[in-house]
Amino acid sequence: MNPLLKIALDLGPLLVFFVGNSQFGIFPATAMFMVAMLASMATSYVVAKRISPMLLVSGVVVLSFGGLTLWLEDDLFIKLKPTIVNTIFASVLFAGVLTDRLYIKLLFDNAFHLPDHAWRVLTWRWIAFFVFLAILNEVIWRNFSTDFWVAFKLWGVVPISLIYGALQMPLIMKHQIKEPEPESTPSKAG
């Protein structure tokens, strides 16, 4: 999938939520977020013939907690969504470590070729990061306004995540397994 399209599919619903909240409030923004998430998942399926596990989990939780938010007219549920999603990601990665399955390797093996010990280090780092994001979400929504929380999801969490991902590159580059050069076949001179 085109990297720009992937970024648009991942960040587009969040941007719709941010704009919707600033223009109409949390409840219409939640409905817009749900529609944008469905559109993102549908586009991903049409273009790539699959929905990434992270997008799928996020989508299911957005639809579930967004639906509860609208049905019960209580923004608590949409505010809990990032805590739940990040806890699920950390738990799945942790369960994978316990069962000797490096799920992060399944997600990124097409992009990086690393030995298992490097994948294990990356897994532990991402577990810690997802736990950090879950705790950070709890601190923000419990101590700040809804508008601040929505803005922080876009202008705080996204840059923090991009920076954290970039900080993993030295480990990735250090352990990157080089693909062997294809052997050239000598031409037969007649």
C-alpha positions in Angstrom: 0.0 0.0 0.0 1.2 3.5 -0.8 2.8 4.9 2.5 0.9 8.2 2.1 -2.4 6.4 1.8 -1.6 4.3 4.8 -0.9 7.4 6.9 -4.1 9.0 5.6 -6.1 5.8 6.6 -4.5 5.8 10.1 -4.6 9.5 10.8 -7.6 10.6 8.8 -10.3 9.4 11.2 -8.5 11.1 14.1 -8.3 14.4 12.1 -12.0 14.1 11.3 -12.6 13.6 15.1 -10.5 16.7 15.9 -12.2 18.9 13.4 -15.7 17.6 14.2 -15.1 18.3 17.9 -13.9 21.8 17.3 -16.9 22.6 15.1 -19.8 20.6 16.5 -18.8 19.1 19.9 -17.9 15.7 21.2 -21.1 13.8 20.3 -21.3 14.8 16.6 -17.5 14.3 16.4 -17.8 10.8 17.8 -20.4 10.0 15.1 -18.1 11.5 12.4 -15.1 9.5 13.9 -17.1 6.3 13.6 -18.0 7.0 9.9 -14.4 8.0 9.1 -13.1 4.8 10.7 -15.5 2.7 8.7 -14.4 4.5 5.5 -10.8 4.0 6.5 -11.3 0.2 7.0 -13.3 -0.1 3.8 -10.7 1.7 1.8 -7.9 -0.4 3.3 -9.8 -3.5 2.3 -10.5 -2.4 -1.2 -7.0 -1.2 -1.9 -4.9 -3.8 0.0 -7.5 -6.7 0.2 -7.0 -6.7 4.0 -7.3 -4.6 7.1 -4.2 -4.3 9.2 -4.6 -5.8 12.7 -4.0 -2.4 14.4 -6.6 -0.7 12.2 -9.1 -3.5 12.8 -8.7 -3.4 16.6 -8.9 0.4 16.6 -12.0 0.3 14.4 -13.8 -2.3 16.5 -13.1 -0.3 19.7 -14.1 3.0 18.0 -17.3 1.6 16.8 -18.1 -0.1 20.1 -17.1 2.7 22.4 -18.4 5.4 20.0 -21.7 3.6 19.9 -21.9 3.5 23.7 -21.0 7.2 23.8 -23.8 8.1 21.5 -26.4 5.7 22.9 -25.8 6.6 26.5 -24.9 10.3 25.7 -21.8 9.9 27.9 -18.4 10.9 26.5 -16.6 8.7 29.1 -16.7 5.8 26.6 -15.0 7.5 23.8 -12.4 8.9 26.2 -11.7 5.3 27.4 -11.1 4.1 23.8 -7.4 5.0 23.7 -6.8 3.4 27.1 -8.5 0.2 25.9 -6.8 0.0 22.5 -3.3 0.6 23.9 -3.9 -1.9 26.7 -5.0 -4.5 24.1 -1.9 -3.9 22.0 0.4 -4.1 25.1 -1.4 -7.3 26.3 -1.3 -9.0 22.9 2.4 -8.3 22.6 3.0 -9.4 26.1 1.1 -12.7 25.6 3.2 -13.2 22.4 6.4 -12.9 24.4 5.1 -15.4 27.0 4.2 -17.9 24.2 7.4 -17.2 22.2 5.5 -15.5 19.4 6.8 -12.2 18.3 3.7 -10.5 16.9 5.6 -7.3 16.1 7.7 -9.3 13.8 4.6 -10.3 11.9 3.6 -6.7 11.5 7.0 -5.3 10.4 8.9 -8.3 8.9 8.2 -7.1 5.4 9.9 -3.7 6.3 12.8 -4.9 8.4 14.7 -8.2 8.6 16.0 -8.6 12.2 17.1 -11.6 14.3 14.6 -12.7 16.9 16.6 -11.2 19.8 16.2 -7.7 18.2 12.5 -8.4 17.6 12.2 -9.3 21.3 13.8 -6.1 22.4 11.5 -4.1 20.1 8.5 -6.0 21.4 9.3 -5.1 25.0 9.9 -1.5 24.0 6.5 -1.3 22.3 4.8 -3.0 25.3 6.2 -0.3 27.5 5.2 2.4 25.1 1.6 1.2 24.8 1.3 1.0 28.6 2.7 4.6 28.7 0.1 5.8 26.2 -2.7 4.1 28.2 -1.6 5.8 31.4 -1.1 9.1 29.6 -4.6 8.9 28.2 -6.0 8.3 31.7 -4.1 11.3 33.1 -5.2 13.6 30.3 -8.9 12.9 30.1 -9.3 12.8 33.9 -7.5 16.1 34.5 -8.2 18.3 31.5 -11.2 19.5 29.4 -12.6 17.4 26.6 -11.4 19.9 24.0 -7.8 19.6 25.4 -8.1 15.8 25.4 -9.2 15.7 21.8 -6.5 18.1 20.7 -3.9 16.2 22.7 -4.8 13.0 20.8 -3.8 14.6 17.6 -1.1 17.1 18.5 0.4 15.2 21.4 0.0 11.5 20.9 0.7 11.4 17.2 4.0 13.4 17.4 5.1 11.4 20.5 4.4 8.1 18.7 6.3 9.3 15.6 9.3 10.3 17.7 9.2 7.1 19.7 9.1 5.1 16.4 12.0 7.1 15.1 14.0 6.4 18.3 13.7 2.7 17.5 15.6 3.1 14.3 19.2 2.8 15.8 18.3 -0.6 17.2 16.7 -1.6 13.9 19.7 -0.4 11.8 22.2 -2.1 14.2 20.5 -5.5 13.8 19.2 -5.2 10.2 20.0 -8.5 8.4 21.4 -7.7 5.0 19.9 -9.5 2.1 22.5 -11.5 0.2 23.5 -10.1 -3.2 22.1 -12.2 -6.0 24.9 -14.1 -7.7 25.5 -13.1 -11.3 25.6 -15.9 -13.8 28.7 -15.7 -16.1 27.7 -15.3 -19.7 28.8 -18.0 -22.0 30.9 -16.7 -24.8 30.7 -18.7 -27.9 
